[in-house]
Amino acid sequence: MHYDIVSAREEDCAVVSELIHALAQYEKLADQCEATPEKIRRSLFCETPAAHCLLAWEVDDEAKTRKPAAFALYFFNFSTFVAKKGLYLEDLFVVPQARGRGLGTKMIQRLAEIARKEKCGRFEWVVLDWNTSAQNFYRKLGARILKDWWICRLDEKALENFAQDDSQGA
């Protein structure tokens, strides 16, 4: 048995959606997950993709089977201070039965290879404050966890309200 890490294909949208829902369940955010195969298709497999996805497949050559074991969804951003694009890892999820086998490390290494190939100045992601096992894993990889930066977010409703509010700018 081994793992193949490949770029997701359009026919993998249902698998990607299932893995996203598994991640949402793990993070206790299942009620907020709106991913569907069609939304994934429209976002990743269009003329200007919003993001990219790697899939890891567990391959059993003897049984001639393969099943999804992990996904990483990423996109490119830009750092004004470095004056280069960066790779931003939106989500990484390894299914529970595939954990502890080095697959998370291999996924991060593949993303680092992509970042180097794309001449990125940074490779960044966030980790939940309660997920200490992930924090420890990332530290072992050499990542620094930045304690002085906080995420700011306008969700879809707040974005709509703010964008339409003429009183904000004057």
C-alpha positions as CSV (number, residue, x, y, z in Angstrom):
1,M,0.0,0.0,0.0
2,H,1.2,3.5,-0.8
3,Y,-0.1,7.1,-1.4
4,D,-0.3,8.9,-4.6
5,I,-0.5,12.7,-4.3
6,V,-2.0,14.3,-7.4
7,S,-3.8,17.5,-8.4
8,A,-7.5,17.0,-8.1
9,R,-9.4,16.6,-11.4
10,E,-12.8,17.7,-12.3
11,E,-14.2,14.2,-11.8
12,D,-12.9,14.4,-8.2
13,C,-15.3,17.2,-7.1
14,A,-17.5,14.8,-5.1
15,V,-14.5,13.4,-3.3
16,V,-13.2,16.8,-2.5
17,S,-16.6,17.9,-1.2
18,E,-16.8,14.8,1.0
19,L,-13.3,15.5,2.4
20,I,-14.3,19.1,3.1
21,H,-17.4,17.9,5.0
22,A,-15.2,15.5,7.0
23,L,-12.9,18.4,7.9
24,A,-15.9,20.5,8.9
25,Q,-17.1,17.7,11.1
26,Y,-13.6,17.3,12.7
27,E,-13.5,21.1,13.4
28,K,-17.1,21.0,14.8
29,L,-18.2,23.4,12.1
30,A,-20.4,21.0,10.0
31,D,-23.4,23.4,10.3
32,Q,-21.3,26.0,8.4
33,C,-20.1,23.8,5.6
34,E,-21.7,24.7,2.3
35,A,-19.3,22.8,0.0
36,T,-21.0,20.8,-2.8
37,P,-19.5,19.0,-5.8
38,E,-21.0,21.7,-8.1
39,K,-19.6,24.6,-6.0
40,I,-16.2,22.9,-6.0
41,R,-16.4,22.4,-9.8
42,R,-17.3,26.1,-10.4
43,S,-14.5,27.3,-8.1
44,L,-11.6,25.0,-9.1
45,F,-12.3,24.0,-12.7
46,C,-13.2,27.3,-14.4
47,E,-11.3,29.7,-16.6
48,T,-9.8,31.5,-13.6
49,P,-9.7,29.1,-10.7
50,A,-10.1,30.6,-7.2
51,A,-8.0,27.8,-5.7
52,H,-6.2,24.5,-6.4
53,C,-6.5,21.1,-4.7
54,L,-4.2,18.2,-4.1
55,L,-5.6,14.8,-3.3
56,A,-3.8,11.9,-1.7
57,W,-5.1,8.5,-2.6
58,E,-4.3,5.4,-0.6
59,V,-3.5,2.8,-3.2
60,D,-3.6,-0.9,-2.6
61,D,-1.9,-2.6,-5.6
62,E,-2.8,-6.1,-4.5
63,A,-6.5,-5.4,-4.0
64,K,-6.4,-2.9,-7.0
65,T,-8.2,-0.3,-5.0
66,R,-7.7,3.4,-4.2
67,K,-9.5,5.5,-1.7
68,P,-9.2,9.2,-0.7
69,A,-6.8,9.7,2.2
70,A,-6.2,13.5,2.4
71,F,-6.7,16.8,0.6
72,A,-5.0,20.2,0.6
73,L,-6.8,23.2,-0.8
74,Y,-4.6,26.2,-1.6
75,F,-4.4,29.4,-3.6
76,F,-1.9,32.1,-4.3
77,N,-1.8,35.5,-2.6
78,F,0.6,38.4,-2.6
79,S,2.9,39.8,0.1
80,T,3.6,43.5,-0.2
81,F,6.6,43.3,2.1
82,V,8.3,40.5,0.2
83,A,6.9,41.8,-3.1
84,K,6.2,38.3,-4.3
85,K,3.3,36.0,-4.5
86,G,2.8,33.5,-1.7
87,L,1.1,30.1,-1.4
88,Y,-1.7,30.1,1.1
89,L,-2.9,26.7,2.4
90,E,-6.6,27.1,3.1
91,D,-7.2,23.6,4.4
92,L,-5.3,20.3,5.0
93,F,-7.1,17.2,6.2
94,V,-5.9,13.7,6.5
95,V,-8.6,11.1,7.2
96,P,-8.3,9.5,10.6
97,Q,-7.3,6.0,9.4
98,A,-4.4,7.5,7.4
99,R,-2.9,9.6,10.2
100,G,0.5,8.9,11.7
101,R,2.0,7.5,8.5
102,G,3.8,10.7,7.3
103,L,1.1,11.7,4.8
104,G,0.6,15.1,6.3
105,T,4.3,15.8,6.0
106,K,4.3,14.6,2.4
107,M,1.3,16.9,1.6
108,I,3.1,19.9,3.1
109,Q,6.3,18.9,1.2
110,R,4.4,18.8,-2.0
111,L,2.9,22.2,-1.4
112,A,6.4,23.5,-0.5
113,E,7.6,22.2,-3.9
114,I,4.8,24.0,-5.6
115,A,5.6,27.2,-3.7
116,R,9.3,27.0,-4.7
117,K,8.4,26.2,-8.4
118,E,6.1,29.2,-8.4
119,K,8.9,31.4,-6.8
120,C,6.7,32.2,-3.8
121,G,8.2,34.3,-1.0
122,R,6.0,32.7,1.6
123,F,3.9,29.6,2.4
124,E,1.4,30.3,5.1
125,W,-1.7,28.8,6.7
126,V,-3.6,29.1,10.0
127,V,-4.2,26.6,12.7
128,L,-7.0,26.5,15.3
129,D,-6.0,27.5,18.8
130,W,-7.4,24.3,20.3
131,N,-5.6,22.0,17.8
132,T,-2.4,21.5,19.7
133,S,-1.5,18.3,17.9
134,A,-1.5,20.2,14.6
135,Q,0.4,23.1,16.2
136,N,3.1,20.6,17.4
137,F,3.2,19.0,13.9
138,Y,3.7,22.3,12.2
139,R,6.4,23.4,14.6
140,K,8.3,20.1,13.9
141,L,8.2,21.0,10.2
142,G,10.0,24.3,11.1
143,A,6.9,26.6,10.9
144,R,6.6,29.6,13.2
145,I,3.2,30.2,14.7
146,L,2.6,33.9,14.7
147,K,0.9,35.0,17.9
148,D,0.7,38.7,17.1
149,W,-1.5,38.4,14.0
150,W,-5.3,38.0,14.2
151,I,-7.6,37.0,11.4
152,C,-10.2,39.6,10.4
153,R,-13.2,38.5,8.5
154,L,-16.3,39.9,6.8
155,D,-18.6,37.0,6.2
156,E,-20.9,37.0,3.2
157,K,-23.7,38.9,4.9
158,A,-21.4,41.4,6.6
159,L,-19.6,41.9,3.3
160,E,-22.9,42.6,1.5
161,N,-24.0,45.0,4.2
162,F,-20.7,46.9,4.4
163,A,-20.3,47.2,0.6
164,Q,-23.8,48.7,0.3
165,D,-23.5,51.1,3.2
166,D,-22.7,54.6,1.9
167,S,-22.3,56.1,5.4
168,Q,-19.1,54.2,6.1
169,G,-16.6,56.2,4.0
170,A,-17.5,59.8,4.8
